[in-house]
Amino acid sequence: MRVCRVSTDGHGKKTKEVRDFLSSLPPQVERLAACIRGHWGIENRLHWSLDVTFNEDHSRIRQGHAAENAALLRRLALSILKQDSRYSDSLRCKRLRAGWETSALEHLLAIFAGN
């Protein structure tokens, strides 16, 4: 199945993206479209969270596998921040708090360790 996605950015510029999908599902257009939109929605929310929390779009990491490794570490950190229920701060503020307060950092590391 081929899907064509047309989107408009905040400046009115249109972009067109074509993707091919393989699926064993019956060819029900509405159901497949909902699944694909749902996937894109998840991707967009994850990217937005990474950009707001870690300023990922401005990363200058380019050599070798460093960019992939840094992205993996950002996703791990984001996962830990989302699991935290002690602080009601935003994800970005939780991250900053961990840099400022040793107790907050220790709490987040305990989440990572599974304690």
Beta strands, then each sheet from edge to edge (+ up, - down):
strand 1: 2-8
strand 2: 14-20
sheet 1: 1+ 2-
end
